């Protein structure tokens, strides 16, 4: 088990640089990316892995001080448990801003992405800024 977590959506620091309450007691290691594609699911984003090196999802990496209990809580928050799960927690290669490669947990969207809008920039916060938060009013349909 690693104590590193890569976040790319609603768990990222907000526009004022404040950490999400779940991560307020974690150590922020900095910006990073992983090779994947990002999609607008309506209320939140979903990332899926990609083998294409130009496909990047931008996010942040945190060191979890209490990984077992926090990951259990995040599994519930991210709907990564049970029969109706939306995400699965995977261990993936991520690249920090300084080029260092690390393994970190990420919540991967666990359904087909057909019909969802791809966020070409791979940056959810940038996408929200450009769309004036309009996606927060929509709901996900599976």
DRENLOSE-101375 format. One record per atom (N, C-alpha, C): atom name; residue in one letter; x, z negated, y; residue number from 0. Coordinates in Angstrom, 3 decimals, decimal comma, m for minus. Layout:
REM DRENLOSE-101375
MIFI at aa        X        Z        Y   i
MIFI CA  A        X        Z        Y NUM
...
***
This chain:
REM DRENLOSE-101375
MIFI at aa        X        Z        Y   i
MIFI  N  X    0,850    0,000   m1,189   0
MIFI CA  X    0,000    0,000    0,000   0
MIFI  C  X    0,888    0,000    1,242   0
MIFI  N  X    0,563    0,886    2,171   1
MIFI CA  X    1,269    0,902    3,443   1
MIFI  C  X    0,480    0,083    4,460   1
MIFI  N  X    1,130   m0,291    5,521   2
MIFI CA  X    0,442   m1,008    6,590   2
MIFI  C  X    0,293   m0,127    7,832   2
MIFI  N  X    0,385    1,201    7,647   3
MIFI CA  X    0,269    2,136    8,768   3
MIFI  C  X   m1,052    2,892    8,685   3
MIFI  N  X   m1,663    3,107    9,850   4
MIFI CA  X   m2,944    3,788    9,940   4
MIFI  C  X   m2,879    4,840   11,039   4
MIFI  N  X   m3,292    6,070   10,696   5
MIFI CA  X   m3,412    7,160   11,666   5
MIFI  C  X   m4,876    7,287   12,029   5
MIFI  N  X   m5,196    7,252   13,333   6
MIFI CA  X   m6,579    7,398   13,801   6
MIFI  C  X   m6,657    8,593   14,738   6
MIFI  N  X   m7,769    9,316   14,671   7
MIFI CA  X   m7,890   10,548   15,448   7
MIFI  C  X   m9,207   10,656   16,223   7
MIFI  N  X  m10,120    9,731   16,028   8
MIFI CA  X  m11,440    9,857   16,640   8
MIFI  C  X  m11,833    8,642   17,437   8
MIFI  N  X  m12,925    8,009   17,029   9
MIFI CA  X  m13,480    6,892   17,790   9
MIFI  C  X  m12,614    5,641   17,764   9
MIFI  N  X  m11,612    5,588   16,891  10
MIFI CA  X  m10,707    4,430   16,856  10
MIFI  C  X   m9,503    4,591   17,791  10
MIFI  N  X   m9,349    5,767   18,385  11
MIFI CA  X   m8,240    5,968   19,329  11
MIFI  C  X   m8,446    5,137   20,582  11
MIFI  N  X   m7,342    4,921   21,295  12
MIFI CA  X   m7,424    4,232   22,581  12
MIFI  C  X   m8,405    4,980   23,470  12
MIFI  N  X   m9,115    4,248   24,301  13
MIFI CA  X  m10,077    4,913   25,176  13
MIFI  C  X   m9,369    5,556   26,361  13
MIFI  N  X  m10,144    6,099   27,252  14
MIFI CA  X   m9,576    6,835   28,380  14
MIFI  C  X   m8,782    5,929   29,323  14
MIFI  N  X   m8,988    4,626   29,257  15
MIFI CA  X   m8,230    3,676   30,069  15
MIFI  C  X   m7,032    3,109   29,313  15
MIFI  N  X   m6,795    3,589   28,105  16
MIFI CA  X   m5,663    3,121   27,317  16
MIFI  C  X   m5,917    1,842   26,538  16
MIFI  N  X   m7,157    1,401   26,489  17
MIFI CA  X   m7,485    0,174   25,769  17
MIFI  C  X   m7,701    0,480   24,288  17
MIFI  N  X   m7,158   m0,353   23,392  18
MIFI CA  X   m7,366   m0,109   21,962  18
MIFI  C  X   m8,800   m0,428   21,545  18
MIFI  N  X   m9,221    0,215   20,476  19
MIFI CA  X  m10,513   m0,096   19,875  19
MIFI  C  X  m10,471   m1,555   19,423  19
MIFI  N  X  m11,587   m2,292   19,521  20
MIFI CA  X  m11,580   m3,700   19,094  20
MIFI  C  X  m11,039   m3,934   17,686  20
MIFI  N  X  m11,289   m3,012   16,755  21
MIFI CA  X  m10,751   m3,171   15,406  21
MIFI  C  X   m9,227   m3,222   15,399  21
MIFI  N  X   m8,611   m2,539   16,349  22
MIFI CA  X   m7,155   m2,385   16,341  22
MIFI  C  X   m6,453   m3,211   17,408  22
MIFI  N  X   m7,186   m4,076   18,076  23
MIFI CA  X   m6,601   m4,843   19,181  23
MIFI  C  X   m5,496   m5,796   18,727  23
MIFI  N  X   m5,515   m6,200   17,487  24
MIFI CA  X   m4,477   m7,103   16,958  24
MIFI  C  X   m3,425   m6,356   16,142  24
MIFI  N  X   m3,383   m5,035   16,275  25
MIFI CA  X   m2,414   m4,204   15,553  25
MIFI  C  X   m1,327   m3,733   16,512  25
MIFI  N  X   m0,231   m3,278   15,955  26
MIFI CA  X    0,874   m2,778   16,766  26
MIFI  C  X    0,738   m1,271   16,934  26
MIFI  N  X    0,604   m0,833   18,172  27
MIFI CA  X    0,505    0,587   18,492  27
MIFI  C  X    1,902    1,193   18,390  27
MIFI  N  X    2,062    2,202   17,523  28
MIFI CA  X    3,366    2,836   17,352  28
MIFI  C  X    3,499    4,116   18,156  28
MIFI  N  X    2,380    4,688   18,589  29
MIFI CA  X    2,446    5,863   19,433  29
MIFI  C  X    1,612    7,017   18,931  29
MIFI  N  X    1,696    8,113   19,708  30
MIFI CA  X    0,974    9,320   19,373  30
MIFI  C  X    1,621    9,996   18,172  30
MIFI  N  X    0,792   10,738   17,438  31
MIFI CA  X    1,269   11,417   16,239  31
MIFI  C  X    0,301   12,552   15,926  31
MIFI  N  X    0,649   13,307   14,894  32
MIFI CA  X   m0,276   14,317   14,393  32
MIFI  C  X   m0,141   14,391   12,878  32
MIFI  N  X   m1,153   14,998   12,254  33
MIFI CA  X   m1,050   15,343   10,847  33
MIFI  C  X   m1,579   16,759   10,702  33
MIFI  N  X   m1,138   17,443    9,648  34
MIFI CA  X   m1,567   18,822    9,432  34
MIFI  C  X   m2,991   18,837    8,897  34
MIFI  N  X   m3,894   19,253    9,771  35
MIFI CA  X   m5,289   19,293    9,404  35
MIFI  C  X   m6,105   20,031   10,435  35
MIFI  N  X   m7,403   20,091   10,164  36
MIFI CA  X   m8,368   20,705   11,066  36
MIFI  C  X   m9,374   19,635   11,456  36
MIFI  N  X   m9,811   19,699   12,701  37
MIFI CA  X  m10,729   18,704   13,240  37
MIFI  C  X  m12,065   19,371   13,564  37
MIFI  N  X  m13,157   18,669   13,234  38
MIFI CA  X  m14,498   19,207   13,436  38
MIFI  C  X  m15,369   18,221   14,191  38
MIFI  N  X  m16,294   18,776   14,979  39
MIFI CA  X  m17,289   17,997   15,704  39
MIFI  C  X  m18,470   17,797   14,762  39
MIFI  N  X  m18,693   16,543   14,359  40
MIFI CA  X  m19,789   16,232   13,445  40
MIFI  C  X  m21,032   15,762   14,188  40
MIFI  N  X  m20,979   15,770   15,500  41
MIFI CA  X  m22,113   15,318   16,306  41
MIFI  C  X  m21,790   14,044   17,039  41
MIFI  N  X  m21,826   12,934   16,347  42
MIFI CA  X  m21,575   11,637   16,969  42
MIFI  C  X  m20,095   11,263   16,921  42
MIFI  N  X  m19,368   11,863   16,028  43
MIFI CA  X  m17,953   11,558   15,834  43
MIFI  C  X  m17,283   12,756   15,183  43
MIFI  N  X  m15,951   12,740   15,106  44
MIFI CA  X  m15,245   13,873   14,505  44
MIFI  C  X  m14,959   13,648   13,027  44
MIFI  N  X  m14,563   14,723   12,376  45
MIFI CA  X  m14,113   14,651   10,989  45
MIFI  C  X  m12,896   15,536   10,823  45
MIFI  N  X  m11,885   15,027   10,160  46
MIFI CA  X  m10,655   15,781    9,913  46
MIFI  C  X  m10,542   16,088    8,429  46
MIFI  N  X   m9,999   17,270    8,157  47
MIFI CA  X   m9,713   17,674    6,782  47
MIFI  C  X   m8,279   18,192    6,744  47
MIFI  N  X   m7,573   18,019    5,632  48
MIFI CA  X   m6,184   18,488    5,545  48
MIFI  C  X   m6,088   20,010    5,594  48
MIFI  N  X   m4,927   20,488    6,009  49
MIFI CA  X   m4,639   21,919    6,031  49
MIFI  C  X   m3,197   22,130    5,601  49
MIFI  N  X   m2,958   23,212    4,884  50
MIFI CA  X   m1,595   23,574    4,498  50
MIFI  C  X   m0,902   24,408    5,560  50
MIFI  N  X   m1,645   24,845    6,565  51
MIFI CA  X   m1,082   25,667    7,625  51
MIFI  C  X   m0,394   24,767    8,655  51
MIFI  N  X    0,907   24,935    8,877  52
MIFI CA  X    1,637   24,043    9,795  52
MIFI  C  X    1,179   24,127   11,252  52
MIFI  N  X    0,440   25,178   11,632  53
MIFI CA  X   m0,031   25,233   13,021  53
MIFI  C  X   m1,331   24,455   13,220  53
MIFI  N  X   m1,990   24,057   12,139  54
MIFI CA  X   m3,209   23,248   12,222  54
MIFI  C  X   m2,801   21,781   12,355  54
MIFI  N  X   m3,080   21,214   13,528  55
MIFI CA  X   m2,677   19,830   13,787  55
MIFI  C  X   m3,831   19,034   14,369  55
MIFI  N  X   m3,965   17,818   13,871  56
MIFI CA  X   m4,922   16,868   14,419  56
MIFI  C  X   m4,121   15,807   15,145  56
MIFI  N  X   m4,428   15,635   16,422  57
MIFI CA  X   m3,712   14,659   17,250  57
MIFI  C  X   m4,362   13,293   17,118  57
MIFI  N  X   m3,518   12,268   17,074  58
MIFI CA  X   m4,032   10,911   16,977  58
MIFI  C  X   m2,981    9,894   17,334  58
MIFI  N  X   m3,158    8,708   16,790  59
MIFI CA  X   m2,270    7,576   17,063  59
MIFI  C  X   m1,982    6,845   15,760  59
MIFI  N  X   m0,837    6,206   15,715  60
MIFI CA  X   m0,467    5,418   14,540  60
MIFI  C  X   m0,366    3,949   14,938  60
MIFI  N  X   m0,907    3,105   14,059  61
MIFI CA  X   m0,883    1,659   14,248  61
MIFI  C  X   m0,270    0,997   13,025  61
MIFI  N  X    0,452   m0,089   13,264  62
MIFI CA  X    0,928   m0,961   12,184  62
MIFI  C  X   m0,085   m2,090   12,073  62
MIFI  N  X   m0,676   m2,222   10,885  63
MIFI CA  X   m1,688   m3,238   10,644  63
MIFI  C  X   m1,011   m4,545   10,248  63
MIFI  N  X   m1,325   m5,603   10,938  64
MIFI CA  X   m0,717   m6,905   10,629  64
MIFI  C  X   m1,338   m7,542    9,389  64
MIFI  N  X   m2,605   m7,263    9,155  65
MIFI CA  X   m3,305   m7,757    7,965  65
MIFI  C  X   m3,988   m6,563    7,298  65
MIFI  N  X   m3,200   m5,729    6,624  66
MIFI CA  X   m3,741   m4,453    6,137  66
MIFI  C  X   m4,889   m4,581    5,147  66
MIFI  N  X   m4,815   m5,503    4,212  67
MIFI CA  X   m5,863   m5,567    3,190  67
MIFI  C  X   m7,227   m5,868    3,797  67
MIFI  N  X   m7,310   m6,885    4,632  68
MIFI CA  X   m8,612   m7,247    5,202  68
MIFI  C  X   m9,082   m6,216    6,223  68
MIFI  N  X   m8,173   m5,688    7,035  69
MIFI CA  X   m8,585   m4,706    8,038  69
MIFI  C  X   m9,003   m3,394    7,393  69
MIFI  N  X   m8,284   m2,938    6,395  70
MIFI CA  X   m8,668   m1,694    5,722  70
MIFI  C  X  m10,019   m1,840    5,024  70
MIFI  N  X  m10,294   m3,005    4,466  71
MIFI CA  X  m11,614   m3,237    3,852  71
MIFI  C  X  m12,717   m3,140    4,901  71
MIFI  N  X  m12,486   m3,720    6,064  72
MIFI CA  X  m13,471   m3,655    7,149  72
MIFI  C  X  m13,612   m2,216    7,655  72
MIFI  N  X  m12,494   m1,521    7,788  73
MIFI CA  X  m12,535   m0,135    8,258  73
MIFI  C  X  m13,209    0,794    7,247  73
MIFI  N  X  m13,046    0,511    5,970  74
MIFI CA  X  m13,734    1,307    4,944  74
MIFI  C  X  m15,248    1,271    5,163  74
MIFI  N  X  m15,757    0,117    5,530  75
MIFI CA  X  m17,192   m0,015    5,801  75
MIFI  C  X  m17,537    0,689    7,113  75
MIFI  N  X  m16,755    0,438    8,169  76
MIFI CA  X  m16,992    1,053    9,479  76
MIFI  C  X  m16,968    2,573    9,388  76
MIFI  N  X  m16,048    3,112    8,616  77
MIFI CA  X  m15,880    4,564    8,493  77
MIFI  C  X  m16,768    5,175    7,405  77
MIFI  N  X  m17,664    4,380    6,843  78
MIFI CA  X  m18,549    4,868    5,764  78
MIFI  C  X  m17,727    5,502    4,645  78
MIFI  N  X  m16,703    4,786    4,210  79
MIFI CA  X  m15,804    5,288    3,173  79
MIFI  C  X  m16,015    4,591    1,835  79
MIFI  N  X  m17,150    3,928    1,684  80
MIFI CA  X  m17,470    3,252    0,431  80
MIFI  C  X  m18,900    3,593    0,036  80
MIFI  N  X  m19,178    3,489   m1,232  81
MIFI CA  X  m20,537    3,698   m1,716  81
MIFI  C  X  m20,862    5,152   m2,009  81
MIFI  N  X  m22,048    5,373   m2,498  82
MIFI CA  X  m22,482    6,705   m2,893  82
MIFI  C  X  m22,706    7,636   m1,703  82
MIFI  N  X  m23,062    7,088   m0,560  83
MIFI CA  X  m23,352    7,896    0,626  83
MIFI  C  X  m22,164    7,979    1,575  83
MIFI  N  X  m20,978    7,846    1,053  84
MIFI CA  X  m19,807    7,809    1,929  84
MIFI  C  X  m19,622    9,138    2,661  84
MIFI  N  X  m19,105    9,041    3,875  85
MIFI CA  X  m18,798   10,220    4,690  85
MIFI  C  X  m17,321   10,561    4,642  85
MIFI  N  X  m16,499    9,540    4,503  86
MIFI CA  X  m15,046    9,704    4,560  86
MIFI  C  X  m14,411    9,082    3,325  86
MIFI  N  X  m13,181    9,466    3,099  87
MIFI CA  X  m12,360    8,797    2,090  87
MIFI  C  X  m11,035    8,433    2,766  87
MIFI  N  X  m10,486    7,328    2,364  88
MIFI CA  X   m9,197    6,901    2,920  88
MIFI  C  X   m8,089    7,495    2,065  88
MIFI  N  X   m7,210    8,270    2,689  89
MIFI CA  X   m6,084    8,906    2,002  89
MIFI  C  X   m4,778    8,502    2,671  89
MIFI  N  X   m3,714    8,640    1,932  90
MIFI CA  X   m2,371    8,442    2,458  90
MIFI  C  X   m1,791    9,831    2,722  90
MIFI  N  X   m1,414   10,104    3,986  91
MIFI CA  X   m0,935   11,429    4,361  91
MIFI  C  X    0,370   11,326    5,137  91
MIFI  N  X    1,074   12,467    5,195  92
MIFI CA  X    2,254   12,569    6,044  92
MIFI  C  X    1,797   12,750    7,479  92
MIFI  N  X    2,349   11,969    8,370  93
MIFI CA  X    2,088   12,119    9,793  93
MIFI  C  X    3,433   12,238   10,496  93
MIFI  N  X    3,398   12,808   11,685  94
MIFI CA  X    4,619   13,009   12,454  94
MIFI  C  X    4,449   12,324   13,805  94
MIFI  N  X    5,330   11,369   14,084  95
MIFI CA  X    5,302   10,685   15,370  95
MIFI  C  X    5,823   11,607   16,463  95
MIFI  N  X    5,573   11,225   17,702  96
MIFI CA  X    5,950   12,052   18,850  96
MIFI  C  X    7,441   12,370   18,877  96
MIFI  N  X    8,266   11,445   18,365  97
MIFI CA  X    9,721   11,666   18,360  97
MIFI  C  X   10,196   12,458   17,138  97
MIFI  N  X    9,242   12,947   16,320  98
MIFI CA  X    9,587   13,782   15,173  98
MIFI  C  X    9,762   13,036   13,864  98
MIFI  N  X    9,712   11,727   13,893  99
MIFI CA  X    9,860   10,935   12,664  99
MIFI  C  X    8,609   11,102   11,805  99
MIFI  N  X    8,828   11,390   10,522 100
MIFI CA  X    7,729   11,552    9,568 100
MIFI  C  X    7,490   10,228    8,855 100
MIFI  N  X    6,219    9,867    8,753 101
MIFI CA  X    5,845    8,630    8,067 101
MIFI  C  X    4,593    8,879    7,239 101
MIFI  N  X    4,349    8,017    6,289 102
MIFI CA  X    3,105    8,027    5,514 102
MIFI  C  X    2,168    7,010    6,154 102
MIFI  N  X    0,936    7,427    6,375 103
MIFI CA  X   m0,059    6,535    6,964 103
MIFI  C  X   m1,420    6,829    6,345 103
MIFI  N  X   m2,274    5,821    6,354 104
MIFI CA  X   m3,648    6,028    5,917 104
MIFI  C  X   m4,411    6,779    6,998 104
MIFI  N  X   m5,367    7,567    6,566 105
MIFI CA  X   m6,257    8,308    7,452 105
MIFI  C  X   m7,611    8,390    6,769 105
MIFI  N  X   m8,656    8,486    7,574 106
MIFI CA  X   m9,992    8,691    7,030 106
MIFI  C  X  m10,315   10,178    7,128 106
MIFI  N  X  m10,390   10,810    5,964 107
MIFI CA  X  m10,645   12,243    5,824 107
MIFI  C  X  m12,140   12,457    5,606 107
MIFI  N  X  m12,727   13,428    6,304 108
MIFI CA  X  m14,136   13,773    6,089 108
MIFI  C  X  m14,285   14,277    4,662 108
MIFI  N  X  m15,239   13,735    3,919 109
MIFI CA  X  m15,358   13,981    2,484 109
MIFI  C  X  m16,559   14,856    2,129 109
MIFI  N  X  m16,833   15,847    2,992 110
MIFI CA  X  m17,932   16,782    2,761 110
MIFI  C  X  m17,496   18,162    3,232 110
MIFI  N  X  m18,214   19,208    2,843 111
MIFI CA  X  m17,889   20,546    3,364 111
MIFI  C  X  m18,062   20,588    4,881 111
MIFI  N  X  m17,237   21,372    5,533 112
MIFI CA  X  m17,291   21,468    6,998 112
MIFI  C  X  m18,050   22,705    7,463 112
MIFI  N  X  m18,626   23,456    6,542 113
MIFI CA  X  m19,416   24,639    6,902 113
MIFI  C  X  m20,508   24,246    7,891 113
MIFI  N  X  m20,624   25,011    8,963 114
MIFI CA  X  m21,670   24,768    9,946 114
MIFI  C  X  m21,279   23,843   11,072 114
MIFI  N  X  m20,153   23,163   10,960 115
MIFI CA  X  m19,687   22,290   12,035 115
MIFI  C  X  m18,726   23,058   12,938 115
MIFI  N  X  m18,707   22,700   14,206 116
MIFI CA  X  m17,822   23,331   15,176 116
MIFI  C  X  m16,413   22,785   15,028 116
MIFI  N  X  m15,459   23,695   14,900 117
MIFI CA  X  m14,066   23,265   14,828 117
MIFI  C  X  m13,566   22,928   16,228 117
MIFI  N  X  m12,845   21,833   16,330 118
MIFI CA  X  m12,201   21,438   17,579 118
MIFI  C  X  m10,802   22,037   17,529 118
MIFI  N  X  m10,652   23,194   18,148 119
MIFI CA  X   m9,424   23,984   18,027 119
MIFI  C  X   m8,183   23,243   18,504 119
MIFI  N  X   m8,328   22,426   19,537 120
MIFI CA  X   m7,163   21,703   20,074 120
MIFI  C  X   m6,675   20,626   19,117 120
MIFI  N  X   m7,530   20,171   18,207 121
MIFI CA  X   m7,179   19,083   17,306 121
MIFI  C  X   m7,174   17,723   17,983 121
MIFI  N  X   m7,644   17,667   19,227 122
MIFI CA  X   m7,609   16,434   20,023 122
MIFI  C  X   m9,042   16,059   20,404 122
MIFI  N  X   m9,568   15,019   19,780 123
MIFI CA  X  m10,951   14,620   20,009 123
MIFI  C  X  m11,196   14,134   21,434 123
MIFI  N  X  m10,265   13,355   21,989 124
MIFI CA  X  m10,466   12,855   23,349 124
MIFI  C  X  m10,474   13,996   24,356 124
MIFI  N  X   m9,597   14,948   24,192 125
MIFI CA  X   m9,586   16,121   25,076 125
MIFI  C  X  m10,905   16,886   24,944 125
MIFI  N  X  m11,370   17,024   23,734 126
MIFI CA  X  m12,629   17,719   23,467 126
MIFI  C  X  m13,797   17,010   24,160 126
MIFI  N  X  m13,822   15,683   24,100 127
MIFI CA  X  m14,890   14,938   24,768 127
MIFI  C  X  m14,831   15,142   26,277 127
MIFI  N  X  m13,634   15,105   26,827 128
MIFI CA  X  m13,490   15,325   28,271 128
MIFI  C  X  m14,040   16,699   28,658 128
MIFI  N  X  m13,668   17,711   27,893 129
MIFI CA  X  m14,103   19,081   28,192 129
MIFI  C  X  m15,600   19,265   28,038 129
MIFI  N  X  m16,208   18,520   27,151 130
MIFI CA  X  m17,635   18,659   26,880 130
MIFI  C  X  m18,462   17,558   27,525 130
MIFI  N  X  m17,844   16,801   28,413 131
MIFI CA  X  m18,523   15,754   29,182 131
MIFI  C  X  m19,351   14,821   28,309 131
MIFI  N  X  m18,789   14,447   27,176 132
MIFI CA  X  m19,390   13,478   26,267 132
MIFI  C  X  m20,728   13,923   25,693 132
MIFI  N  X  m21,069   15,186   25,797 133
MIFI CA  X  m22,362   15,652   25,303 133
MIFI  C  X  m22,522   15,467   23,800 133
MIFI  N  X  m21,417   15,469   23,058 134
MIFI CA  X  m21,533   15,339   21,607 134
MIFI  C  X  m21,974   13,949   21,182 134
MIFI  N  X  m21,841   12,960   22,060 135
MIFI CA  X  m22,224   11,605   21,678 135
MIFI  C  X  m23,734   11,436   21,572 135
MIFI  N  X  m24,510   12,374   22,119 136
MIFI CA  X  m25,954   12,292   22,068 136
MIFI  C  X  m26,547   12,945   20,831 136
MIFI  N  X  m25,747   13,635   20,074 137
MIFI CA  X  m26,229   14,326   18,894 137
MIFI  C  X  m26,073   13,445   17,668 137
MIFI  N  X  m26,718   13,814   16,586 138
MIFI CA  X  m26,574   13,041   15,356 138
MIFI  C  X  m26,084   13,948   14,237 138
MIFI  N  X  m25,443   13,330   13,289 139
MIFI CA  X  m24,873   14,071   12,154 139
MIFI  C  X  m25,970   14,368   11,138 139
MIFI  N  X  m25,884   15,545   10,563 140
MIFI CA  X  m26,794   15,921    9,497 140
MIFI  C  X  m25,953   16,418    8,329 140
MIFI  N  X  m26,126   15,815    7,172 141
MIFI CA  X  m25,394   16,247    5,973 141
MIFI  C  X  m26,332   16,966    5,033 141
***
